Amino acid sequence: SQSASPSLLREHARAAQRIADAGTNFGGTSAAAAADVQTRLAGASALKPFAFVQIGDERQRALAQAVVARLASVGYSAPGIENVGAARLPARTEVRMQGASDPALARWMAQHLGKLTQSEVAVRTLRQAQPKTDTYEIWFDKDLCITAARTVPACGSG
């Protein structure tokens, strides 16, 4: 259970609870492990995945706001949009998954972003990060909503 993400725990909560209940009956280290699983299950139900959105130009803000609204509608906490400046943006749009966050959620975000941006979205893992809940960063590419070739309907009228 130590490497399971909160979303994975939520998805398999019933089965994990049955196993934890059985482990409690054995006593000793099994009971201690079962108690740990029960604590993690309780915590996972309260944690929403986080997604931070980075843009490099205000012309990307309308698209970022649409992404934040979509993420909020499916239960993510998306605390805001940060303008980090164009020099820090990658060559293509990326979803950066922190630590042991759920890769299925990262793939879902990448697929959704790919439709909006009309391009392939990379998924990277930031292995050094150890968030308490599934945490992701969305980095728009440096040309998105800026150049004519990378302006898509989701960019809005700017």
Salt bridges, closest charged atoms under 4 A:
GLU11 OE2 - HIS12 NE2 3.57
ASP57 OD1 - ARG59 NE 2.96
GLU58 OE1 - ARG61 NE 2.53
GLU94 OE1 - ARG96 NE 2.65
GLU94 OE1 - ARG124 NH1 3.13
ASP141 OD2 - ARG150 NH2 2.59
ASP143 OD2 - LYS142 NZ 3.63
